[in-house]
Amino acid sequence: MARRFGVSPNVVIGIAFPNRALFSWKPRARKLPTAREQERAPRKDETAMRDRKPDTVIIPPHKYDLERLPFAKRLLELRPGECIWPINDGTPFLFCAAKTAGKYCQHHQSRAVAVHRIAKREK
């Protein structure tokens, strides 16, 4: 179709995509497995892989975090200029909320850099 109008295929797709209702839908034929493919061992269930959480670095609670807990705020309560470091792992998540010039207070900034360096060294 693109060749007939003298344009690129992307132009046709760009016009057809937002106007899908104007084009009839044609189901694609399903390829039936051959006898050889049927004899192969079954694949592992891929849904099990989706449920698996990625390996994460768990940062243990620090004495400073326990001291900040009474002043902690929820995410929606945080204002600009407050530390966004999560200080608990429960529901709801609570954040440090100490005054800062960036994302993290000085203590949590140093911990973030240290964790990054350790993770980099292990690779």
BANUBA-958930 format. One record per atom (N, C-alpha, C): residue number from 1; residue in one letter; atom name; x, y, z. Coordinates in Angstrom, 1 decimal, m for minus. Last residue first. Example, Ala and Ser with C-alpha at 12.3 -4.5 7.8 and 13.67 -1.06 7.14 Angstrom:
2
{r 2,'S','N',{12.8,m2.2,7.1}};
{r 2,'S','CA',{13.7,m1.1,7.1}};
{r 2,'S','C',{12.9,0.0,7.9}};
{r 1,'A','N',{13.2,m5.7,7.8}};
{r 1,'A','CA',{12.3,m4.5,7.8}};
{r 1,'A','C',{13.2,m3.3,7.8}};
***
This chain:
123
{r 123,'K','N',{30.1,m6.6,41.9}};
{r 123,'K','CA',{29.9,m6.9,40.5}};
{r 123,'K','C',{31.2,m7.3,39.9}};
{r 122,'E','N',{31.0,m5.6,44.4}};
{r 122,'E','CA',{30.6,m7.0,44.3}};
{r 122,'E','C',{30.4,m7.5,42.8}};
{r 121,'R','N',{31.4,m2.9,44.0}};
{r 121,'R','CA',{32.5,m3.8,44.2}};
{r 121,'R','C',{32.2,m5.3,44.0}};
{r 120,'K','N',{28.8,m2.0,43.8}};
{r 120,'K','CA',{29.7,m1.9,42.6}};
{r 120,'K','C',{30.9,m2.8,42.7}};
{r 119,'A','N',{27.9,m2.3,46.3}};
{r 119,'A','CA',{27.2,m3.1,45.3}};
{r 119,'A','C',{28.1,m3.1,44.0}};
{r 118,'I','N',{29.5,m0.5,47.7}};
{r 118,'I','CA',{29.6,m1.9,48.0}};
{r 118,'I','C',{29.0,m2.8,46.9}};
{r 117,'R','N',{28.7,1.9,46.5}};
{r 117,'R','CA',{30.1,1.5,46.4}};
{r 117,'R','C',{30.2,0.0,46.7}};
{r 116,'H','N',{26.0,2.1,47.3}};
{r 116,'H','CA',{26.4,2.0,45.9}};
{r 116,'H','C',{27.8,1.5,45.7}};
{r 115,'V','N',{26.4,2.3,50.1}};
{r 115,'V','CA',{25.7,1.1,49.5}};
{r 115,'V','C',{26.0,0.9,48.1}};
{r 114,'A','N',{27.6,4.8,50.2}};
{r 114,'A','CA',{28.3,3.6,50.7}};
{r 114,'A','C',{27.7,2.3,50.1}};
{r 113,'V','N',{25.6,6.5,49.2}};
{r 113,'V','CA',{26.9,6.4,48.5}};
{r 113,'V','C',{27.6,5.1,48.9}};
{r 112,'A','N',{23.7,6.1,51.2}};
{r 112,'A','CA',{23.4,5.8,49.8}};
{r 112,'A','C',{24.7,5.6,49.0}};
{r 111,'R','N',{25.1,7.2,53.5}};
{r 111,'R','CA',{24.7,5.7,53.4}};
{r 111,'R','C',{24.4,5.3,52.0}};
{r 110,'S','N',{25.2,9.9,52.8}};
{r 110,'S','CA',{26.5,9.1,52.9}};
{r 110,'S','C',{26.2,7.6,52.9}};
{r 109,'Q','N',{22.5,10.5,52.7}};
{r 109,'Q','CA',{23.3,10.6,51.5}};
{r 109,'Q','C',{24.6,9.8,51.6}};
{r 108,'H','N',{21.8,10.1,55.4}};
{r 108,'H','CA',{21.3,9.2,54.4}};
{r 108,'H','C',{22.0,9.3,53.0}};
{r 107,'H','N',{23.2,12.4,56.5}};
{r 107,'H','CA',{23.4,11.0,57.0}};
{r 107,'H','C',{23.0,10.0,55.9}};
{r 106,'Q','N',{22.1,14.6,55.2}};
{r 106,'Q','CA',{23.6,14.3,55.0}};
{r 106,'Q','C',{23.9,12.8,55.5}};
{r 105,'C','N',{19.0,13.7,53.5}};
{r 105,'C','CA',{19.8,14.4,54.5}};
{r 105,'C','C',{21.3,14.0,54.4}};
{r 104,'Y','N',{18.2,13.7,50.0}};
{r 104,'Y','CA',{18.5,13.0,51.2}};
{r 104,'Y','C',{19.2,14.0,52.2}};
{r 103,'K','N',{17.8,15.5,47.9}};
{r 103,'K','CA',{16.8,14.5,48.1}};
{r 103,'K','C',{17.0,13.9,49.5}};
{r 102,'G','N',{18.9,18.6,49.2}};
{r 102,'G','CA',{18.7,17.8,48.1}};
{r 102,'G','C',{17.6,16.8,48.4}};
{r 101,'A','N',{19.0,20.0,51.6}};
{r 101,'A','CA',{19.0,20.8,50.4}};
{r 101,'A','C',{18.8,20.0,49.1}};
{r 100,'T','N',{16.7,19.2,54.4}};
{r 100,'T','CA',{17.9,19.0,53.5}};
{r 100,'T','C',{17.8,19.9,52.3}};
{r 99,'K','N',{15.3,18.1,57.4}};
{r 99,'K','CA',{15.5,19.2,56.5}};
{r 99,'K','C',{16.8,18.9,55.7}};
{r 98,'A','N',{13.9,14.8,57.4}};
{r 98,'A','CA',{14.8,15.8,58.0}};
{r 98,'A','C',{15.0,16.9,56.9}};
{r 97,'A','N',{12.2,12.7,56.5}};
{r 97,'A','CA',{11.7,14.1,56.6}};
{r 97,'A','C',{12.6,15.1,57.3}};
{r 96,'C','N',{12.2,9.8,56.3}};
{r 96,'C','CA',{13.0,10.5,57.3}};
{r 96,'C','C',{12.5,11.9,57.6}};
{r 95,'F','N',{9.1,8.1,55.9}};
{r 95,'F','CA',{10.3,8.7,55.4}};
{r 95,'F','C',{10.9,9.6,56.4}};
{r 94,'L','N',{7.3,5.0,55.9}};
{r 94,'L','CA',{7.6,6.3,56.6}};
{r 94,'L','C',{8.9,6.8,56.1}};
{r 93,'F','N',{4.8,3.1,54.5}};
{r 93,'F','CA',{6.2,3.5,54.5}};
{r 93,'F','C',{6.3,4.8,55.1}};
{r 92,'P','N',{2.2,1.7,56.6}};
{r 92,'P','CA',{2.7,2.5,55.5}};
{r 92,'P','C',{4.1,2.8,55.6}};
{r 91,'T','N',{4.0,m1.2,56.4}};
{r 91,'T','CA',{2.9,m0.5,55.7}};
{r 91,'T','C',{2.4,0.4,56.8}};
{r 90,'G','N',{7.6,m1.4,56.6}};
{r 90,'G','CA',{6.2,m1.8,56.8}};
{r 90,'G','C',{5.2,m1.0,56.1}};
{r 89,'D','N',{10.2,m0.6,56.8}};
{r 89,'D','CA',{9.8,m1.5,55.7}};
{r 89,'D','C',{8.4,m2.0,55.8}};
{r 88,'N','N',{11.4,2.7,57.4}};
{r 88,'N','CA',{10.9,1.4,57.8}};
{r 88,'N','C',{10.5,0.6,56.6}};
{r 87,'I','N',{12.5,4.9,56.2}};
{r 87,'I','CA',{13.2,4.4,57.4}};
{r 87,'I','C',{12.5,3.2,58.0}};
{r 86,'P','N',{13.4,6.1,53.0}};
{r 86,'P','CA',{12.4,5.3,53.8}};
{r 86,'P','C',{13.1,4.7,55.0}};
{r 85,'W','N',{14.3,9.4,52.4}};
{r 85,'W','CA',{14.8,8.1,52.7}};
{r 85,'W','C',{13.8,7.3,53.5}};
{r 84,'I','N',{13.9,12.1,51.7}};
{r 84,'I','CA',{12.9,11.1,51.2}};
{r 84,'I','C',{13.4,9.6,51.5}};
{r 83,'C','N',{14.1,15.0,53.6}};
{r 83,'C','CA',{14.7,13.8,53.2}};
{r 83,'C','C',{13.7,12.7,52.8}};
{r 82,'E','N',{12.8,18.0,52.2}};
{r 82,'E','CA',{12.8,17.1,53.3}};
{r 82,'E','C',{13.3,15.8,52.8}};
{r 81,'G','N',{12.4,19.8,50.1}};
{r 81,'G','CA',{13.5,20.1,51.1}};
{r 81,'G','C',{13.5,19.2,52.3}};
{r 80,'P','N',{8.9,19.7,49.8}};
{r 80,'P','CA',{10.2,19.9,49.2}};
{r 80,'P','C',{11.2,20.3,50.2}};
{r 79,'R','N',{7.3,17.4,52.2}};
{r 79,'R','CA',{7.4,18.7,51.4}};
{r 79,'R','C',{8.8,18.8,50.8}};
{r 78,'L','N',{5.2,14.6,52.8}};
{r 78,'L','CA',{6.6,15.2,52.6}};
{r 78,'L','C',{6.5,16.5,51.8}};
{r 77,'E','N',{2.8,13.4,52.8}};
{r 77,'E','CA',{3.0,14.5,53.8}};
{r 77,'E','C',{4.3,15.2,53.6}};
{r 76,'L','N',{2.9,11.3,51.1}};
{r 76,'L','CA',{2.1,12.4,50.7}};
{r 76,'L','C',{2.2,13.6,51.6}};
{r 75,'L','N',{4.6,9.5,52.6}};
{r 75,'L','CA',{5.0,10.1,51.3}};
{r 75,'L','C',{4.2,11.3,50.9}};
{r 74,'R','N',{4.6,10.3,56.1}};
{r 74,'R','CA',{4.2,9.5,54.9}};
{r 74,'R','C',{4.6,10.2,53.7}};
{r 73,'K','N',{7.4,10.9,58.3}};
{r 73,'K','CA',{6.2,11.3,57.6}};
{r 73,'K','C',{5.9,10.3,56.5}};
{r 72,'A','N',{9.0,10.9,61.5}};
{r 72,'A','CA',{8.8,10.4,60.2}};
{r 72,'A','C',{7.4,10.9,59.6}};
{r 71,'F','N',{9.6,11.5,64.1}};
{r 71,'F','CA',{9.4,12.6,63.2}};
{r 71,'F','C',{9.1,12.2,61.8}};
{r 70,'P','N',{10.0,9.0,65.3}};
{r 70,'P','CA',{8.9,9.8,65.8}};
{r 70,'P','C',{8.6,11.0,64.9}};
{r 69,'L','N',{12.3,8.1,63.7}};
{r 69,'L','CA',{11.0,7.5,63.6}};
{r 69,'L','C',{9.9,8.3,64.1}};
{r 68,'R','N',{14.9,9.0,64.2}};
{r 68,'R','CA',{14.0,9.8,63.3}};
{r 68,'R','C',{12.6,9.3,63.2}};
{r 67,'E','N',{16.0,6.9,65.7}};
{r 67,'E','CA',{15.8,8.2,66.3}};
{r 67,'E','C',{14.9,9.1,65.5}};
{r 66,'L','N',{16.1,4.9,63.8}};
{r 66,'L','CA',{15.2,4.7,64.9}};
{r 66,'L','C',{15.0,6.1,65.7}};
{r 65,'D','N',{18.0,6.0,62.1}};
{r 65,'D','CA',{16.6,5.8,61.6}};
{r 65,'D','C',{15.6,5.6,62.8}};
{r 64,'Y','N',{20.3,5.9,63.7}};
{r 64,'Y','CA',{19.7,7.2,63.3}};
{r 64,'Y','C',{18.3,7.1,62.8}};
{r 63,'K','N',{20.7,3.2,63.8}};
{r 63,'K','CA',{20.3,3.9,65.0}};
{r 63,'K','C',{19.7,5.3,64.7}};
{r 62,'H','N',{19.2,1.5,61.0}};
{r 62,'H','CA',{20.3,2.2,61.6}};
{r 62,'H','C',{19.8,2.9,62.9}};
{r 61,'P','N',{18.2,m1.5,59.5}};
{r 61,'P','CA',{17.9,m0.3,60.2}};
{r 61,'P','C',{19.1,0.2,61.0}};
{r 60,'P','N',{20.0,m2.6,56.5}};
{r 60,'P','CA',{19.5,m2.8,57.9}};
{r 60,'P','C',{19.2,m1.5,58.5}};
{r 59,'I','N',{18.9,m2.8,53.3}};
{r 59,'I','CA',{19.7,m2.0,54.2}};
{r 59,'I','C',{19.2,m2.2,55.6}};
{r 58,'I','N',{19.1,m5.2,50.9}};
{r 58,'I','CA',{18.3,m4.8,52.1}};
{r 58,'I','C',{19.3,m4.1,53.0}};
{r 57,'V','N',{19.2,m5.2,47.6}};
{r 57,'V','CA',{20.1,m5.0,48.7}};
{r 57,'V','C',{19.2,m4.4,49.8}};
{r 56,'T','N',{17.4,m7.7,45.9}};
{r 56,'T','CA',{17.6,m6.3,46.3}};
{r 56,'T','C',{18.5,m6.3,47.4}};
{r 55,'D','N',{16.5,m9.6,43.1}};
{r 55,'D','CA',{17.4,m9.6,44.3}};
{r 55,'D','C',{17.6,m8.1,44.6}};
{r 54,'P','N',{13.1,m9.4,42.1}};
{r 54,'P','CA',{14.5,m9.3,41.9}};
{r 54,'P','C',{15.3,m9.2,43.2}};
{r 53,'K','N',{10.7,m11.9,42.8}};
{r 53,'K','CA',{11.1,m10.6,42.9}};
{r 53,'K','C',{12.6,m10.5,42.7}};
{r 52,'R','N',{8.7,m14.0,40.8}};
{r 52,'R','CA',{9.9,m13.9,41.5}};
{r 52,'R','C',{10.4,m12.4,41.6}};
{r 51,'D','N',{6.6,m14.0,39.0}};
{r 51,'D','CA',{6.3,m13.8,40.4}};
{r 51,'D','C',{7.6,m13.6,41.3}};
{r 50,'R','N',{7.8,m14.6,36.6}};
{r 50,'R','CA',{7.2,m13.3,36.8}};
{r 50,'R','C',{7.0,m13.0,38.3}};
{r 49,'M','N',{8.6,m17.2,36.9}};
{r 49,'M','CA',{9.6,m16.2,36.8}};
{r 49,'M','C',{9.1,m14.8,37.1}};
{r 48,'A','N',{6.1,m18.5,36.9}};
{r 48,'A','CA',{6.9,m18.5,38.1}};
{r 48,'A','C',{8.0,m17.5,38.1}};
{r 47,'T','N',{5.3,m18.1,34.3}};
{r 47,'T','CA',{4.7,m17.3,35.3}};
{r 47,'T','C',{5.4,m17.4,36.6}};
{r 46,'E','N',{6.7,m20.0,32.8}};
{r 46,'E','CA',{7.2,m18.6,32.8}};
{r 46,'E','C',{6.5,m17.7,33.8}};
{r 45,'D','N',{7.4,m23.2,33.4}};
{r 45,'D','CA',{6.3,m22.3,33.5}};
{r 45,'D','C',{6.9,m20.9,33.7}};
{r 44,'K','N',{9.6,m24.6,31.0}};
{r 44,'K','CA',{9.3,m24.2,32.4}};
{r 44,'K','C',{8.2,m23.2,32.4}};
{r 43,'R','N',{8.2,m26.6,28.3}};
{r 43,'R','CA',{9.0,m25.5,28.8}};
{r 43,'R','C',{8.6,m25.2,30.3}};
{r 42,'P','N',{8.4,m30.1,27.8}};
{r 42,'P','CA',{7.7,m28.9,28.0}};
{r 42,'P','C',{8.5,m27.8,28.6}};
{r 41,'A','N',{10.5,m31.5,25.3}};
{r 41,'A','CA',{10.2,m31.4,26.7}};
{r 41,'A','C',{9.4,m30.1,26.9}};
{r 40,'R','N',{9.1,m32.4,22.1}};
{r 40,'R','CA',{10.1,m31.7,22.9}};
{r 40,'R','C',{9.6,m31.7,24.4}};
{r 39,'E','N',{7.1,m33.4,20.6}};
{r 39,'E','CA',{7.9,m34.3,21.3}};
{r 39,'E','C',{8.8,m33.7,22.3}};
{r 38,'Q','N',{6.1,m31.2,19.2}};
{r 38,'Q','CA',{5.3,m31.8,20.2}};
{r 38,'Q','C',{6.0,m32.7,21.1}};
{r 37,'E','N',{8.0,m30.8,17.3}};
{r 37,'E','CA',{7.9,m29.8,18.3}};
{r 37,'E','C',{7.1,m30.3,19.5}};
{r 36,'R','N',{7.5,m33.0,15.7}};
{r 36,'R','CA',{8.8,m32.9,16.4}};
{r 36,'R','C',{8.7,m31.9,17.5}};
{r 35,'A','N',{5.0,m32.5,14.6}};
{r 35,'A','CA',{5.2,m33.6,15.5}};
{r 35,'A','C',{6.5,m33.5,16.3}};
{r 34,'T','N',{4.4,m28.9,14.9}};
{r 34,'T','CA',{4.8,m30.1,14.2}};
{r 34,'T','C',{4.9,m31.2,15.2}};
{r 33,'P','N',{1.7,m26.8,15.8}};
{r 33,'P','CA',{3.0,m27.4,16.1}};
{r 33,'P','C',{3.2,m28.7,15.3}};
{r 32,'L','N',{0.3,m24.4,13.7}};
{r 32,'L','CA',{0.1,m25.7,14.4}};
{r 32,'L','C',{1.5,m26.3,14.7}};
{r 31,'K','N',{0.0,m21.0,13.9}};
{r 31,'K','CA',{0.8,m22.1,13.3}};
{r 31,'K','C',{0.7,m23.3,14.2}};
{r 30,'R','N',{m2.9,m19.3,13.2}};
{r 30,'R','CA',{m2.1,m19.9,14.2}};
{r 30,'R','C',{m1.3,m21.0,13.6}};
{r 29,'A','N',{m3.4,m16.4,11.3}};
{r 29,'A','CA',{m3.5,m17.9,11.4}};
{r 29,'A','C',{m2.5,m18.4,12.4}};
{r 28,'R','N',{m4.8,m13.4,12.6}};
{r 28,'R','CA',{m3.6,m14.2,12.1}};
{r 28,'R','C',{m3.8,m15.7,12.3}};
{r 27,'P','N',{m7.8,m11.8,11.7}};
{r 27,'P','CA',{m7.0,m12.6,12.7}};
{r 27,'P','C',{m5.9,m13.3,12.0}};
{r 26,'K','N',{m8.1,m8.6,10.7}};
{r 26,'K','CA',{m8.0,m9.9,10.2}};
{r 26,'K','C',{m7.2,m10.7,11.1}};
{r 25,'W','N',{m10.3,m5.9,10.9}};
{r 25,'W','CA',{m9.3,m6.7,11.6}};
{r 25,'W','C',{m9.3,m8.1,11.0}};
{r 24,'S','N',{m10.5,m3.1,8.7}};
{r 24,'S','CA',{m11.1,m4.4,9.2}};
{r 24,'S','C',{m9.9,m5.2,9.8}};
{r 23,'F','N',{m10.3,0.3,9.5}};
{r 23,'F','CA',{m9.7,m0.9,8.9}};
{r 23,'F','C',{m10.2,m2.2,9.5}};
{r 22,'L','N',{m11.4,2.2,11.0}};
{r 22,'L','CA',{m11.7,2.3,9.6}};
{r 22,'L','C',{m11.1,1.1,8.9}};
{r 21,'A','N',{m10.5,1.9,13.6}};
{r 21,'A','CA',{m11.9,1.6,13.3}};
{r 21,'A','C',{m12.2,1.6,11.8}};
{r 20,'R','N',{m7.9,3.0,13.7}};
{r 20,'R','CA',{m8.1,1.5,13.6}};
{r 20,'R','C',{m9.5,1.1,13.2}};
{r 19,'N','N',{m6.6,5.5,13.5}};
{r 19,'N','CA',{m7.9,5.3,12.8}};
{r 19,'N','C',{m8.2,3.8,12.6}};
{r 18,'P','N',{m4.0,5.5,14.5}};
{r 18,'P','CA',{m5.1,6.2,15.3}};
{r 18,'P','C',{m6.5,6.0,14.7}};
{r 17,'F','N',{m2.8,3.7,12.5}};
{r 17,'F','CA',{m2.9,3.4,13.9}};
{r 17,'F','C',{m4.0,4.2,14.7}};
{r 16,'A','N',{m2.8,4.8,9.9}};
{r 16,'A','CA',{m3.7,3.7,10.2}};
{r 16,'A','C',{m3.9,3.5,11.7}};
{r 15,'I','N',{m0.8,6.7,9.9}};
{r 15,'I','CA',{m2.2,7.1,9.6}};
{r 15,'I','C',{m3.2,6.0,10.1}};
{r 14,'G','N',{1.4,5.2,10.6}};
{r 14,'G','CA',{1.1,6.4,11.3}};
{r 14,'G','C',{m0.3,6.9,11.1}};
{r 13,'I','N',{1.4,3.3,8.5}};
{r 13,'I','CA',{1.2,2.9,9.9}};
{r 13,'I','C',{0.8,4.1,10.8}};
{r 12,'V','N',{2.1,5.1,6.4}};
{r 12,'V','CA',{0.8,4.3,6.4}};
{r 12,'V','C',{0.4,3.9,7.8}};
{r 11,'V','N',{4.6,5.9,7.2}};
{r 11,'V','CA',{3.5,6.9,7.0}};
{r 11,'V','C',{2.2,6.2,7.1}};
{r 10,'N','N',{6.0,3.5,7.3}};
{r 10,'N','CA',{5.8,4.2,8.5}};
{r 10,'N','C',{4.7,5.3,8.4}};
{r 9,'P','N',{6.4,2.9,4.6}};
{r 9,'P','CA',{5.4,2.1,5.4}};
{r 9,'P','C',{5.1,2.8,6.7}};
{r 8,'S','N',{6.5,6.0,2.7}};
{r 8,'S','CA',{7.2,4.9,3.4}};
{r 8,'S','C',{6.1,4.1,4.2}};
{r 7,'V','N',{4.9,6.5,m0.5}};
{r 7,'V','CA',{5.3,6.9,0.8}};
{r 7,'V','C',{6.0,5.7,1.5}};
{r 6,'G','N',{3.4,5.9,m2.9}};
{r 6,'G','CA',{4.7,6.6,m2.9}};
{r 6,'G','C',{5.2,7.2,m1.6}};
{r 5,'F','N',{1.2,4.5,m3.0}};
{r 5,'F','CA',{1.0,5.9,m2.7}};
{r 5,'F','C',{2.3,6.7,m2.7}};
{r 4,'R','N',{2.3,2.0,m3.4}};
{r 4,'R','CA',{1.3,2.5,m4.3}};
{r 4,'R','C',{1.1,4.0,m4.2}};
{r 3,'R','N',{3.9,1.6,m1.2}};
{r 3,'R','CA',{4.5,1.7,m2.5}};
{r 3,'R','C',{3.6,2.3,m3.5}};
{r 2,'A','N',{2.0,1.2,0.8}};
{r 2,'A','CA',{2.8,2.4,0.8}};
{r 2,'A','C',{3.5,2.6,m0.5}};
{r 1,'M','N',{0.8,m1.2,0.0}};
{r 1,'M','CA',{0.0,0.0,0.0}};
{r 1,'M','C',{0.9,1.3,0.0}};
***
